[in-house]
Amino acid sequence: MPMHKLLVAIDGSDHARRALDYALSLAKENSAVGLHILTVQPEPNVYGEIQVYITQEHMAQLQRQHSEGLLAPALQAARVAGVAHTSEIVVGDAASMITKRAEELGCDGIVIGTQGRNAIASALMGSVAFKVVHLTKLPVTLVK
């Protein structure tokens, strides 16, 4: 049976944790499902007077450490659940990178947490989940 792959986007929020839990339960029920756990960090932005105190490279290193800290509990949860998984940290716009990586990796779908806002509020607030739904051709599961 071919492996189905779901991309799970995490950002350290409770919403993302619920999305991960949902994806883990799907994968535990069906051993043909594997997960690609992704976190996206923004481009390092060092400007103005702060440049005197921190370099672009140091800021990138700090952001990477932060992202690794977000990823670690998700990877531990996948290991404990016995679910096949891969992981990745990417840099860029969250919605664009989630969509891009899911398609590049040949994922069958995307699982992402949402704060449960209505469509109008999501559009006004620029929700990552809302943007992903509109950017991708893949099925997206939104988890409240």
C-alpha positions as CSV (number, residue, x, y, z in Angstrom):
1,M,0.0,0.0,0.0
2,P,1.5,3.4,-1.0
3,M,2.4,5.9,1.8
4,H,0.1,8.9,2.1
5,K,1.8,12.0,3.4
6,L,0.2,14.9,5.3
7,L,2.0,18.1,5.9
8,V,1.3,19.4,9.4
9,A,2.2,23.1,10.0
10,I,3.2,24.0,13.6
11,D,4.0,27.3,15.2
12,G,3.9,26.5,18.9
13,S,0.3,27.6,19.4
14,D,-2.5,25.5,21.1
15,H,-4.2,25.5,17.7
16,A,-1.2,23.9,16.0
17,R,-0.9,21.4,18.8
18,R,-4.5,20.3,18.2
19,A,-3.8,20.0,14.5
20,L,-0.8,17.8,15.2
21,D,-2.8,15.7,17.6
22,Y,-5.5,15.2,14.9
23,A,-2.9,14.3,12.3
24,L,-1.2,11.9,14.7
25,S,-4.5,10.2,15.4
26,L,-5.1,9.7,11.7
27,A,-1.7,8.3,11.2
28,K,-2.0,5.9,14.2
29,E,-5.3,4.6,12.7
30,N,-3.7,4.1,9.3
31,S,-0.1,3.0,9.1
32,A,0.0,4.0,5.5
33,V,-0.1,7.7,6.6
34,G,3.1,9.5,7.4
35,L,3.6,13.1,8.5
36,H,5.9,15.9,7.4
37,I,6.0,18.3,10.4
38,L,6.9,21.8,9.2
39,T,7.5,25.1,11.0
40,V,8.1,28.3,9.2
41,Q,10.3,31.1,10.5
42,P,10.1,34.6,9.1
43,E,13.1,36.1,7.3
44,P,15.4,37.6,9.9
45,N,14.7,41.3,10.1
46,V,17.5,43.3,11.6
47,Y,17.3,47.1,11.0
48,G,17.9,50.4,12.5
49,E,19.9,50.8,15.7
50,I,19.6,47.1,16.6
51,Q,22.2,46.4,13.9
52,V,24.8,47.7,16.3
53,Y,24.0,45.0,18.8
54,I,23.0,41.9,16.6
55,T,24.0,40.8,13.2
56,Q,21.7,39.3,10.6
57,E,23.5,36.0,11.0
58,H,23.1,36.0,14.8
59,M,19.4,36.8,14.4
60,A,19.0,34.0,12.0
61,Q,20.7,31.6,14.4
62,L,18.4,32.8,17.3
63,Q,15.3,32.3,15.1
64,R,16.5,28.8,14.1
65,Q,17.0,27.9,17.8
66,H,13.5,29.1,18.5
67,S,12.0,27.1,15.6
68,E,13.9,24.0,16.8
69,G,12.4,24.5,20.2
70,L,8.9,24.6,18.6
71,L,9.6,21.5,16.6
72,A,11.0,19.4,19.4
73,P,7.8,18.6,21.2
74,A,6.0,17.8,18.0
75,L,8.8,15.3,17.0
76,Q,8.6,13.8,20.4
77,A,4.9,13.3,20.2
78,A,5.3,11.7,16.8
79,R,8.0,9.3,18.1
80,V,5.8,8.4,21.2
81,A,2.8,7.8,18.9
82,G,5.0,5.5,16.6
83,V,4.1,7.5,13.6
84,A,6.4,7.8,10.5
85,H,7.4,11.4,10.2
86,T,9.9,13.8,8.7
87,S,10.4,17.4,9.8
88,E,11.7,20.7,8.4
89,I,12.3,24.3,9.3
90,V,11.9,26.7,6.4
91,V,12.3,30.5,6.1
92,G,9.8,32.8,4.5
93,D,6.1,33.7,4.4
94,A,4.2,31.1,6.4
95,A,1.3,30.5,4.1
96,S,3.4,30.5,0.9
97,M,6.0,28.2,2.3
98,I,3.5,25.7,3.7
99,T,1.8,25.5,0.4
100,K,5.0,25.3,-1.6
101,R,6.6,22.6,0.6
102,A,3.4,20.5,0.6
103,E,3.3,20.5,-3.2
104,E,7.1,20.0,-3.6
105,L,7.0,17.0,-1.3
106,G,4.0,15.4,-3.0
107,C,1.9,15.6,0.1
108,D,-1.7,14.4,-0.2
109,G,-3.0,17.1,2.1
110,I,-2.3,19.8,4.7
111,V,-3.4,19.8,8.3
112,I,-3.3,23.2,10.0
113,G,-4.7,24.8,13.2
114,T,-7.1,27.7,13.0
115,Q,-8.4,30.0,15.6
116,G,-11.9,29.4,14.4
117,R,-12.6,32.9,13.1
118,N,-15.2,33.4,10.4
119,A,-14.1,33.9,6.8
120,I,-14.4,37.7,6.9
121,A,-12.4,38.0,10.1
122,S,-9.8,35.6,8.7
123,A,-9.5,37.7,5.5
124,L,-9.1,40.9,7.5
125,M,-6.6,39.5,9.9
126,G,-4.5,37.7,7.3
127,S,-4.9,34.2,8.9
128,V,-2.2,31.8,7.7
129,A,-4.8,29.0,7.5
130,F,-7.1,31.1,5.4
131,K,-4.3,32.0,3.0
132,V,-3.2,28.3,2.7
133,V,-6.7,27.3,1.8
134,H,-6.7,29.8,-1.0
135,L,-3.1,29.2,-2.2
136,T,-3.1,25.4,-2.5
137,K,-4.7,22.9,-4.8
138,L,-4.3,20.2,-2.1
139,P,-7.1,19.3,0.4
140,V,-6.7,21.2,3.7
141,T,-7.9,20.1,7.0
142,L,-8.5,23.0,9.5
143,V,-8.5,22.0,13.1
144,K,-10.0,24.3,15.7
